[in-house]
Amino acid sequence: MREIRVIGDPVLRTPAEPVTDFDRELRRLIEEMFEAMYAVDGVGLAAPQIGVSRRLFVYDINKRKGHVINPVLTVDDPEEISDEEGCLSVPDRHTGRPIYAPVARAAGVTVEGVDRLRRPVRVRARGSLARCFQHETEHLDGRLYVDRLPRDEARGIMSRA
């Protein structure tokens, strides 16, 4: 089982490389990502979170499950909705559980990319699924949810992580 990388690991702050090889190794990586995500009760996981700098994420939230390779995110509804958000890569150093904070995200998005067989993937999302897609796509760009918080709040979270 692959370990979840935590804040401070450079892979989390480095933009991920596009996936170019669609082989057995990629299929195994997707399986390992789901295993790692389920092991810690997550709903989404980006490849950099397990130390692999590739543009890929998996999700399983609100009865929607899948993966997207080389995702491109488009905002369909820019109205910002603030809701509690945490990250497997930003755990409380004492409890190991994600630290939650209110984060504003676009109300509606579309993510497009391909699956492991290079078939086109296009998913329109609202609510928690839209939040998940935005969160995971930001991981692929080397960003974390704490980057969206006011400086004092981000510092408070970082002091606990």
BASENU-825705 format. One record per residue (C-alpha): residue in one letter; x, z, y. Coordinates in nm, 2 decimals. Last residue first. Layout:
residues N
> A, X, Z, Y
...
This chain:
residues 161
> A, 0.00, 1.06, 1.99
> R, -0.12, 1.36, 2.19
> S, 0.10, 1.29, 2.49
> M, 0.01, 0.92, 2.47
> I, -0.36, 1.01, 2.50
> G, -0.30, 1.21, 2.82
> R, -0.08, 0.94, 2.96
> A, -0.35, 0.68, 2.90
> E, -0.60, 0.90, 3.08
> D, -0.37, 0.94, 3.38
> R, -0.30, 0.56, 3.39
> P, -0.66, 0.45, 3.38
> L, -0.73, 0.29, 3.04
> R, -0.70, -0.07, 2.94
> D, -0.34, -0.04, 2.82
> V, -0.46, 0.25, 2.59
> Y, -0.65, -0.02, 2.39
> L, -0.32, -0.16, 2.27
> R, -0.15, -0.49, 2.36
> G, 0.11, -0.70, 2.18
> D, -0.10, -1.02, 2.20
> L, -0.20, -0.99, 1.83
> H, -0.31, -0.64, 1.90
> E, -0.53, -0.78, 2.18
> T, -0.70, -1.00, 1.93
> E, -0.78, -0.69, 1.72
> H, -0.95, -0.50, 2.01
> Q, -1.14, -0.80, 2.14
> F, -1.27, -0.88, 1.79
> C, -1.37, -0.52, 1.73
> R, -1.55, -0.49, 2.06
> A, -1.75, -0.81, 1.98
> L, -1.83, -0.66, 1.64
> S, -1.94, -0.33, 1.80
> G, -2.19, -0.50, 2.04
> R, -2.21, -0.88, 2.05
> A, -2.04, -1.15, 1.84
> R, -2.03, -1.52, 1.79
> V, -1.82, -1.62, 1.49
> R, -1.64, -1.95, 1.44
> V, -1.41, -2.00, 1.14
> P, -1.28, -2.34, 1.05
> R, -1.15, -2.38, 0.69
> R, -0.78, -2.35, 0.66
> L, -0.81, -2.20, 0.31
> R, -0.70, -1.86, 0.44
> D, -0.96, -1.88, 0.71
> V, -0.94, -2.06, 1.04
> G, -0.98, -1.98, 1.41
> E, -1.26, -1.92, 1.66
> V, -1.38, -1.59, 1.80
> T, -1.68, -1.59, 2.03
> V, -1.75, -1.30, 2.26
> G, -2.03, -1.09, 2.41
> A, -2.05, -0.76, 2.59
> A, -1.70, -0.78, 2.74
> R, -1.51, -0.45, 2.70
> A, -1.48, -0.12, 2.89
> V, -1.30, 0.15, 2.70
> P, -1.42, 0.51, 2.66
> A, -1.16, 0.72, 2.47
> Y, -1.09, 0.80, 2.11
> I, -0.77, 0.93, 1.95
> P, -0.74, 0.80, 1.59
> R, -0.69, 1.06, 1.32
> G, -0.35, 1.18, 1.20
> T, -0.45, 1.54, 1.27
> H, -0.14, 1.67, 1.45
> R, 0.01, 1.34, 1.58
> D, -0.32, 1.22, 1.70
> P, -0.33, 0.86, 1.59
> V, -0.27, 0.55, 1.80
> S, -0.21, 0.28, 1.54
> L, -0.55, 0.34, 1.37
> C, -0.71, 0.28, 1.71
> G, -0.99, 0.44, 1.90
> E, -1.28, 0.33, 2.10
> E, -1.57, 0.51, 2.27
> D, -1.80, 0.27, 2.47
> S, -1.80, 0.10, 2.80
> I, -1.99, -0.23, 2.84
> E, -1.85, -0.50, 3.07
> E, -2.07, -0.79, 3.15
> P, -1.85, -1.09, 3.07
> D, -2.10, -1.25, 2.83
> D, -1.95, -1.54, 2.64
> V, -1.58, -1.43, 2.65
> T, -1.37, -1.67, 2.43
> L, -1.12, -1.54, 2.17
> V, -0.88, -1.77, 1.99
> P, -0.78, -1.66, 1.65
> N, -0.48, -1.78, 1.46
> I, -0.62, -1.66, 1.13
> V, -0.96, -1.48, 1.12
> H, -1.07, -1.25, 0.84
> G, -1.40, -1.15, 0.71
> K, -1.67, -0.88, 0.68
> R, -2.00, -0.84, 0.87
> K, -2.22, -0.56, 0.73
> N, -2.19, -0.36, 1.05
> I, -1.81, -0.37, 1.04
> D, -1.56, -0.51, 0.80
> Y, -1.27, -0.68, 0.98
> V, -0.94, -0.86, 0.91
> F, -0.69, -0.99, 1.16
> L, -0.43, -1.27, 1.18
> R, -0.18, -1.39, 1.43
> R, 0.15, -1.30, 1.25
> S, 0.40, -1.03, 1.33
> V, 0.37, -0.83, 1.01
> G, 0.44, -0.46, 1.04
> I, 0.11, -0.32, 0.90
> Q, -0.05, -0.30, 1.25
> P, 0.11, -0.63, 1.34
> A, -0.13, -0.79, 1.09
> A, -0.44, -0.68, 1.28
> L, -0.69, -0.44, 1.13
> G, -1.06, -0.38, 1.18
> V, -1.33, -0.14, 1.06
> G, -1.10, 0.14, 0.96
> D, -1.17, 0.41, 0.70
> V, -0.80, 0.49, 0.64
> A, -0.77, 0.35, 0.29
> Y, -1.02, 0.08, 0.39
> M, -0.78, -0.07, 0.65
> A, -0.48, -0.06, 0.42
> E, -0.67, -0.23, 0.13
> F, -0.81, -0.49, 0.37
> M, -0.47, -0.57, 0.50
> E, -0.32, -0.58, 0.15
> E, -0.58, -0.84, 0.05
> I, -0.50, -1.05, 0.36
> L, -0.13, -1.03, 0.29
> R, -0.19, -1.14, -0.07
> R, -0.37, -1.45, 0.05
> L, -0.09, -1.52, 0.29
> E, 0.17, -1.49, 0.02
> R, -0.03, -1.72, -0.20
> D, 0.00, -1.99, 0.06
> F, -0.12, -2.10, 0.40
> D, 0.21, -2.11, 0.59
> T, 0.18, -2.17, 0.96
> V, 0.04, -1.84, 1.09
> P, 0.10, -1.82, 1.47
> E, 0.36, -1.56, 1.58
> A, 0.25, -1.22, 1.71
> P, 0.31, -1.10, 2.06
> T, 0.54, -0.79, 2.05
> R, 0.41, -0.45, 2.16
> L, 0.29, -0.34, 1.81
> V, 0.60, -0.47, 1.64
> P, 0.81, -0.24, 1.86
> D, 0.69, 0.07, 1.68
> G, 0.63, 0.34, 1.94
> I, 0.26, 0.35, 1.87
> V, 0.19, 0.37, 1.50
> R, 0.24, 0.12, 1.21
> I, -0.02, 0.15, 0.94
> E, 0.16, 0.18, 0.60
> R, 0.13, -0.09, 0.34
> M, 0.00, 0.00, 0.00
